[in-house]
């Protein structure tokens, strides 16, 4: 198979001989794209090959690796040669000269039965920093399918090096038969100029983010803003709710449903997608139940266009400190399902931290990976604005309703 527009990262991955390959690098460094290319190459060149692609949760997997691999198969003209089982999240490749076709299984780590009953030649752990050492060991034991002639079974990891205390940094990379590929945005010639500037300008914002996302070097989770948040499966019925909306284009547009129910706050990301015009957004909104939308006040023209389309959109409170303080008082329950994009909010909450420069910590967050958080903040402020008493906290095990003055 011919693979067009490959990077140095692809060449190094494809040429590795070690059993474990850890692709550690900054944002936009082509690490995930390159692993996907290599695995598609395996799929089309090795008869009967078995490939497993996983993330910690399936919603996150579906929005990243799943879409990436399917998109690449279409782009390369391979998808028509595949049988795509969308129910079981499997893709089988058929070659006329082969008795047995290759297969890709997409799964989350909570699908234990699929892991226990499966055997693979190759496994890709995307965002491997989310996994535990025990998760890695379990997945490694699934590399038990007979290896294609002249090949080795192999496990691939891709990650941003956000935590120097992680098992990857402290245990994995020191082991034998492990290859580390370091990459940065400079390894990706197809990256847009705007995104290059975003990454380079992190040097003026935050030392840790610049080290991790621009230089691709190990950082530390410091000065984190949120500690009270958790994943839940569903929302209680009968609560009060609104939407929060953060506009984007090259960055994601994020629409978050924010609900107060049974004295707690629940959030569910309904839209989190890049390159959305207002027409695109209006189409997506047509599939959601209507409610008041509290949107980024810095986009008055887009707000007006949505109002003309029949939606009640209000300019949200943009006081960042007020909104963050409001969020910090709550236990934020993030509703995770196969049909939401809530993994985006989960990931942002885990890394959202106060800006630090030259050892000085500032009382303001780093402006990166905050689109779902901003939408949640707008929605929570809107909930208070509309209902006045929609914010909960817990004292001595009792749910208490607080009335807060909305800052105009």
C-alpha positions as CSV (number, residue, x, y, z in Angstrom):
1,X,0.0,0.0,0.0
2,X,1.2,3.5,-0.8
3,X,0.9,5.9,2.1
4,X,1.1,9.5,1.1
5,X,2.3,12.5,3.1
6,X,4.1,10.7,5.8
7,X,6.3,12.3,8.4
8,X,9.6,11.5,10.0
9,X,7.5,10.0,12.9
10,X,5.9,7.5,10.5
11,X,9.2,6.4,9.2
12,X,10.6,5.8,12.6
13,X,7.5,3.9,13.8
14,X,7.5,1.7,10.7
15,X,11.1,0.9,11.1
16,X,11.1,0.0,14.8
17,X,12.1,-3.5,15.9
18,X,11.2,-3.3,19.6
19,X,8.1,-4.9,21.0
20,X,6.9,-1.8,22.7
21,X,6.9,1.6,21.1
22,X,6.1,4.7,23.1
23,X,5.4,7.7,20.9
24,X,5.7,10.6,23.3
25,X,5.4,14.2,22.1
26,X,3.8,17.5,21.9
27,X,0.6,18.6,20.3
28,X,0.2,18.4,16.5
29,X,3.4,16.2,16.2
30,X,1.7,13.6,13.9
31,X,2.1,10.9,16.5
32,X,-1.5,9.5,16.4
33,X,-1.9,10.1,12.7
34,X,1.4,8.2,12.0
35,X,0.5,5.2,14.2
36,X,-2.8,5.0,12.4
37,X,-1.0,5.0,9.0
38,X,1.3,2.2,10.2
39,X,-1.5,0.1,11.4
40,X,-3.4,0.5,8.1
41,X,-0.2,-0.6,6.4
42,X,-0.2,-3.7,8.6
43,X,-3.9,-4.3,7.8
44,X,-3.4,-4.3,4.1
45,X,0.0,-6.1,3.9
46,X,-0.3,-8.9,6.5
47,X,-2.8,-11.7,6.0
48,X,-5.1,-12.4,8.9
49,X,-3.5,-9.7,11.1
50,X,-5.4,-8.7,14.3
51,X,-5.3,-5.1,15.5
52,X,-6.8,-3.7,18.6
53,X,-7.2,0.1,19.1
54,X,-8.3,1.3,22.5
55,X,-8.7,4.3,24.9
56,X,-9.8,4.3,28.5
57,X,-13.4,5.1,27.5
58,X,-15.4,4.5,24.4
59,X,-16.8,8.0,23.9
60,X,-13.2,9.3,23.7
61,X,-12.2,6.5,21.4
62,X,-15.0,7.1,19.0
63,X,-14.2,10.8,18.6
64,X,-10.5,10.3,18.1
65,X,-8.9,7.0,16.9
66,X,-12.2,5.6,15.4
67,X,-12.8,8.7,13.3
68,X,-9.2,9.0,12.4
69,X,-8.8,5.4,11.1
70,X,-12.1,5.3,9.3
71,X,-11.2,8.7,7.7
72,X,-7.8,7.4,6.6
73,X,-9.3,4.2,5.1
74,X,-11.7,6.4,3.1
75,X,-9.0,8.8,2.0
76,X,-6.8,6.0,0.8
77,X,-9.6,4.2,-1.1
78,X,-9.4,1.2,1.2
79,X,-12.8,1.5,2.9
80,X,-14.8,0.0,0.0
81,X,-12.7,-3.2,0.5
82,X,-13.7,-3.4,4.1
83,X,-16.7,-4.8,6.0
84,X,-17.5,-2.3,8.8
85,X,-19.5,-3.8,11.7
86,X,-20.7,-0.6,13.4
87,X,-22.5,-2.4,16.1
88,X,-19.4,-4.3,17.4
89,X,-17.0,-1.6,16.2
90,X,-15.0,-3.9,14.0
91,X,-13.5,-3.4,10.5
92,X,-12.5,-6.4,8.4
93,X,-10.3,-6.0,5.3
94,X,-10.7,-8.5,2.5
95,X,-8.0,-9.2,-0.1
96,X,-8.9,-11.6,-2.9
97,X,-5.6,-13.5,-2.7
98,X,-6.0,-14.1,1.1
99,X,-7.8,-16.9,2.8
100,X,-8.1,-14.8,6.0
101,X,-8.7,-11.1,6.1
102,X,-7.2,-8.7,8.6
103,X,-9.3,-7.1,11.3
104,X,-9.3,-4.0,13.5
105,X,-11.2,-4.0,16.8
106,X,-12.0,-0.7,18.5
107,X,-12.7,-1.1,22.3
108,X,-12.5,0.7,25.6
109,X,-10.7,-0.8,28.5
110,X,-14.0,-1.2,30.5
111,X,-15.0,-3.8,27.9
112,X,-13.2,-6.5,29.9
113,X,-14.9,-9.4,28.1
114,X,-13.6,-8.3,24.7
115,X,-10.0,-8.1,26.0
116,X,-10.1,-11.4,27.8
117,X,-11.5,-13.3,24.8
118,X,-9.4,-11.5,22.1
119,X,-5.9,-12.1,20.8
120,X,-4.0,-9.5,18.9
121,X,-0.9,-8.9,16.9
122,X,-0.9,-5.2,17.4
123,X,-2.5,-3.0,20.1
124,X,-2.6,0.8,20.1
125,X,-3.1,2.6,23.4
126,X,-4.1,6.1,22.5
127,X,-3.7,8.8,25.3
128,X,-1.8,6.1,27.2
129,X,-1.3,8.5,30.1
130,X,-5.0,7.8,31.0
131,X,-4.3,4.1,31.6
132,X,-2.7,2.5,34.7
133,X,0.3,0.2,34.8
134,X,-2.2,-2.7,35.5
135,X,-4.1,-1.7,32.4
136,X,-1.0,-1.9,30.3
137,X,-0.1,-5.3,31.7
138,X,-3.6,-6.7,30.9
139,X,-3.4,-5.4,27.3
140,X,0.2,-6.7,26.9
141,X,-1.1,-10.2,27.7
142,X,-3.5,-9.9,24.8
143,X,-0.7,-9.9,22.2
144,X,-1.0,-13.6,21.8
145,X,-2.1,-14.1,18.2
146,X,0.5,-16.0,16.1
147,X,2.8,-13.3,14.6
148,X,2.9,-12.9,10.8
149,X,6.0,-14.4,9.2
150,X,9.0,-12.2,9.8
151,X,7.1,-9.8,12.2
152,X,6.8,-9.3,15.9
153,X,3.6,-8.6,17.9
154,X,3.8,-5.1,19.1
155,X,2.1,-2.6,21.4
156,X,2.0,1.1,20.5
157,X,1.5,3.9,23.0
158,X,0.8,7.6,22.1
159,X,0.6,10.4,24.6
160,X,1.4,13.9,25.6
161,X,3.9,13.8,28.4
162,X,1.7,15.6,31.0
163,X,2.9,13.9,34.2
164,X,6.6,13.1,34.9
165,X,5.4,10.9,37.8
166,X,3.3,8.6,35.6
167,X,4.1,4.9,35.2
168,X,5.2,5.5,31.6
169,X,7.9,7.9,32.8
170,X,9.0,6.0,35.9
171,X,8.6,2.3,34.9
172,X,7.9,1.7,31.2
173,X,10.6,3.6,29.4
174,X,13.4,2.1,31.5
175,X,12.5,-1.5,30.5
176,X,14.3,-3.4,27.8
177,X,12.7,-3.9,24.4
178,X,11.0,-0.5,24.6
179,X,11.6,2.2,22.0
180,X,10.7,5.9,22.7
181,X,10.0,8.2,19.8
182,X,10.0,11.9,20.7
183,X,8.1,14.3,18.5
184,X,7.1,17.9,18.4
185,X,5.0,20.2,16.1
186,X,8.1,20.7,14.0
187,X,7.9,17.1,12.8
188,X,4.5,17.9,11.1
189,X,4.9,19.9,7.9
190,X,1.1,19.9,7.4
191,X,0.3,21.7,10.6
192,X,-1.5,25.0,10.1
193,X,0.3,28.3,10.7
194,X,-2.3,29.4,13.2
195,X,-1.8,26.3,15.3
196,X,2.0,26.6,15.1
197,X,1.7,30.2,16.5
198,X,-0.7,28.9,19.3
199,X,1.9,26.3,20.4
200,X,4.8,28.7,20.2
201,X,3.0,31.4,22.1
202,X,2.6,29.1,25.1
203,X,6.1,30.2,26.1
204,X,4.5,33.5,27.2
205,X,1.6,31.9,29.0
206,X,2.8,28.9,31.1
207,X,6.1,27.1,31.6
208,X,4.5,23.7,32.1
209,X,2.2,23.8,29.0
210,X,5.1,25.1,26.8
211,X,7.3,22.2,28.0
212,X,4.6,19.5,27.5
213,X,2.6,20.6,24.4
214,X,5.2,22.6,22.5
215,X,8.5,20.9,23.3
216,X,7.0,17.5,24.0
217,X,8.9,17.1,27.3
218,X,7.7,15.6,30.5
219,X,5.7,18.1,32.7
220,X,3.9,17.9,36.0
221,X,0.3,18.3,37.0
222,X,0.6,21.4,39.2
223,X,-1.7,24.2,40.3
224,X,-4.8,22.3,39.2
225,X,-8.0,24.3,39.5
226,X,-10.7,21.6,39.8
227,X,-10.8,18.7,42.2
228,X,-14.6,18.0,42.5
229,X,-15.7,16.2,39.4
230,X,-16.7,12.7,38.5
231,X,-18.2,10.6,35.7
232,X,-21.8,9.4,35.8
233,X,-23.9,7.3,33.5
234,X,-27.1,9.3,33.5
235,X,-29.0,12.4,34.7
236,X,-31.9,12.3,37.1
237,X,-35.2,13.3,35.6
238,X,-37.0,16.6,36.2
239,X,-34.1,19.0,36.7
240,X,-33.7,22.7,35.7
241,X,-31.3,23.1,32.8
242,X,-29.8,25.4,30.1
243,X,-27.0,25.2,27.5
244,X,-23.7,26.9,27.6
245,X,-22.1,27.7,24.3
246,X,-18.5,28.5,23.4
247,X,-17.9,29.5,19.8
248,X,-15.0,28.3,17.8
249,X,-13.8,27.5,14.3
250,X,-10.2,26.4,14.2
251,X,-10.8,25.6,17.8
252,X,-13.8,23.5,18.8
253,X,-17.3,24.9,19.2
254,X,-18.6,23.5,22.4
255,X,-22.2,23.2,23.5
256,X,-22.8,21.8,27.0
257,X,-26.1,21.0,28.7
258,X,-25.8,22.1,32.4
259,X,-28.5,20.8,34.8
260,X,-29.3,21.1,38.4
261,X,-31.1,18.0,39.6
262,X,-31.6,16.6,43.1
263,X,-29.3,19.2,44.5
264,X,-26.4,18.4,42.2
265,X,-24.9,19.8,39.0
266,X,-24.8,17.6,35.9
267,X,-23.1,18.4,32.6
268,X,-23.3,16.7,29.2
269,X,-21.3,17.9,26.1
270,X,-23.7,17.8,23.2
271,X,-21.4,19.4,20.6
272,X,-17.6,19.6,20.6
273,X,-16.3,20.0,17.0
274,X,-13.9,22.1,15.0
275,X,-14.6,24.1,11.8
276,X,-18.3,24.7,12.5
277,X,-20.0,27.6,10.8
278,X,-23.2,29.0,12.3
279,X,-25.1,27.1,9.6
280,X,-23.5,23.9,10.8
281,X,-24.2,24.7,14.4
282,X,-27.9,25.5,13.6
283,X,-28.2,22.1,11.9
284,X,-26.8,20.4,15.0
285,X,-29.0,22.4,17.4
286,X,-32.0,21.2,15.4
287,X,-31.4,17.7,16.8
288,X,-31.3,18.9,20.4
289,X,-34.2,19.7,22.8
290,X,-34.6,23.5,22.9
291,X,-33.7,25.5,26.0
292,X,-32.1,28.9,26.8
293,X,-28.5,29.1,25.5
294,X,-25.9,31.2,27.3
295,X,-23.2,31.9,24.8
296,X,-19.8,33.7,24.6
297,X,-20.6,37.4,24.8
298,X,-17.6,38.1,22.6
299,X,-19.5,36.9,19.5
300,X,-22.5,39.2,19.3
301,X,-23.0,38.6,15.5
302,X,-23.1,34.8,15.9
303,X,-25.5,35.2,18.8
304,X,-27.8,37.4,16.7
305,X,-27.8,34.9,13.9
306,X,-28.8,32.1,16.2
307,X,-31.6,34.2,17.6
308,X,-32.9,34.9,14.1
309,X,-32.9,31.1,13.5
310,X,-35.4,30.7,16.3
311,X,-33.1,30.0,19.3
312,X,-33.1,32.0,22.6
313,X,-29.4,32.8,22.9
314,X,-28.2,35.2,25.7
315,X,-24.8,36.7,26.1
316,X,-23.2,34.9,29.1
317,X,-21.3,36.3,32.0
318,X,-17.7,36.4,30.9
319,X,-16.2,37.0,34.4
320,X,-13.7,34.1,34.4
321,X,-12.9,34.3,38.1
322,X,-16.6,34.3,39.1
323,X,-17.4,31.4,36.8
324,X,-14.4,29.3,38.0
325,X,-15.3,30.0,41.7
326,X,-18.9,29.0,40.9
327,X,-17.7,25.7,39.3
328,X,-15.3,24.9,42.1
329,X,-18.1,25.0,44.7
330,X,-19.9,22.2,42.9
331,X,-19.4,18.5,42.5
332,X,-19.5,18.5,38.6
333,X,-21.1,15.3,37.4
334,X,-20.1,14.6,33.8
335,X,-22.5,12.4,32.0
336,X,-20.6,10.0,29.8
337,X,-22.3,8.0,27.1
338,X,-21.6,6.7,23.6
339,X,-23.7,9.5,22.2
340,X,-22.0,12.5,24.0
341,X,-18.7,14.3,23.6
342,X,-18.3,14.6,27.3
343,X,-14.8,13.0,27.2
344,X,-13.7,16.5,26.0
345,X,-14.9,18.1,29.2
346,X,-13.4,15.3,31.3
347,X,-10.0,15.7,29.7
348,X,-10.1,19.5,30.1
349,X,-11.0,19.3,33.7
350,X,-8.1,17.0,34.5
351,X,-5.5,19.4,33.0
352,X,-7.0,22.8,33.7
353,X,-4.6,24.8,35.9
354,X,-3.5,28.3,37.0
355,X,-0.9,29.9,34.8
356,X,2.6,29.9,36.1
357,X,5.7,31.7,34.7
358,X,9.2,31.7,36.2
359,X,7.9,30.2,39.4
360,X,5.1,32.7,39.9
361,X,1.5,31.3,40.0
362,X,-1.1,33.7,38.7
363,X,-4.8,33.6,39.6
364,X,-5.9,33.0,36.0
365,X,-6.1,29.8,34.0
366,X,-4.0,28.8,31.0
367,X,-5.9,29.5,27.8
368,X,-5.6,26.2,26.1
369,X,-8.0,23.2,26.1
370,X,-10.8,25.1,27.8
371,X,-13.6,25.2,25.3
372,X,-15.9,22.7,27.0
373,X,-15.0,24.3,30.4
374,X,-15.9,27.7,29.1
375,X,-19.2,26.4,27.8
376,X,-19.9,24.8,31.1
377,X,-19.0,28.0,32.9
378,X,-21.3,30.0,30.7
379,X,-24.1,27.5,31.3
380,X,-23.6,27.4,35.1
381,X,-23.6,31.2,35.3
382,X,-26.7,31.2,33.1
383,X,-28.4,28.6,35.4
384,X,-27.9,31.0,38.3
385,X,-29.0,34.0,36.3
386,X,-32.2,32.3,35.3
387,X,-33.2,30.4,38.4
388,X,-31.3,32.2,41.1
389,X,-30.9,29.1,43.3
390,X,-29.6,26.4,41.0
391,X,-26.3,25.8,42.6
392,X,-25.6,23.1,45.1
393,X,-23.0,22.3,47.7
394,X,-22.6,19.6,50.3
395,X,-22.1,20.3,54.0
396,X,-21.9,17.4,56.5
397,X,-23.6,15.1,54.1
398,X,-26.6,17.3,53.5
399,X,-27.4,18.8,50.1
400,X,-27.8,22.6,50.5
401,X,-29.3,25.0,47.9
402,X,-27.5,28.3,47.8
403,X,-28.8,31.6,46.3
404,X,-26.0,33.5,44.6
405,X,-26.0,37.0,43.3
406,X,-25.4,37.0,39.6
407,X,-22.5,39.3,38.6
408,X,-23.6,41.5,35.7
